[in-house]
Amino acid sequence: MEQELNLRIKPIAKPNAQMPYTSGKSGRRKLEFEESSKRIKSRKLKGLRKTVGFHELTNATNRSLRSAGKKSAAKLCSGALETAPTRA
């Protein structure tokens, strides 16, 4: 005597395709420029140097120093960048 077994097999639920962390803030946090290492600063400035000319960068540097109240630093910077080196 064989009895039929009525067993229902439930299909296994498919795993959710979404990532469990959907906040959009994965990976390393972004540091401010001042907090970055010298290597990262150099990498960030490389693109800027390619797109902006030397005179524009010099002028922006001088204006930034002057607006911060550092007039002597602005004079020193402009003098150093505008003159040719005389010593090796």
SVG drawing of the C-alpha trace seen along z (x, -y; Angstrom):
<svg xmlns="http://www.w3.org/2000/svg" viewBox="-2 -94 76 96">
<polyline fill="none" stroke="black" stroke-width="0.4" points="0.0,0.0 1.5,-3.1 0.2,-6.4 0.5,-9.5 2.2,-12.3 0.9,-15.7 3.9,-17.9 4.2,-21.4 7.7,-22.6 8.0,-26.3 10.5,-27.9 13.4,-29.6 13.1,-33.3 15.5,-35.1 18.0,-37.2 17.5,-40.9 19.6,-42.4 20.0,-45.6 23.0,-46.3 22.2,-46.3 23.8,-49.8 21.9,-52.1 22.8,-55.4 25.2,-56.3 28.1,-56.9 30.2,-53.9 33.9,-54.1 36.4,-56.5 35.3,-59.8 36.4,-62.9 39.0,-65.0 39.2,-68.7 42.2,-69.9 44.1,-71.2 43.7,-67.7 45.0,-65.8 48.5,-64.5 51.1,-66.1 50.6,-63.3 46.8,-63.8 47.2,-67.6 49.7,-67.2 47.3,-64.9 44.4,-67.3 46.5,-70.3 47.8,-68.4 44.4,-68.8 44.1,-72.4 47.6,-73.2 46.6,-71.6 43.4,-73.7 44.5,-77.0 47.4,-79.1 50.5,-80.1 49.6,-83.8 46.0,-83.1 47.3,-80.9 49.8,-83.5 47.2,-86.2 44.7,-84.0 47.4,-83.2 48.3,-86.9 44.7,-87.9 44.0,-85.1 47.0,-86.1 46.0,-89.8 42.4,-89.0 43.6,-87.0 45.6,-90.1 49.0,-88.6 50.3,-91.4 54.0,-90.7 53.5,-87.1 51.7,-88.2 54.6,-90.5 57.2,-87.8 55.2,-85.3 54.7,-87.6 58.4,-88.6 59.5,-85.0 57.3,-84.0 57.8,-86.9 61.6,-87.0 64.1,-84.6 66.3,-82.6 69.8,-84.0 71.4,-81.4 71.5,-77.6"/>
</svg>
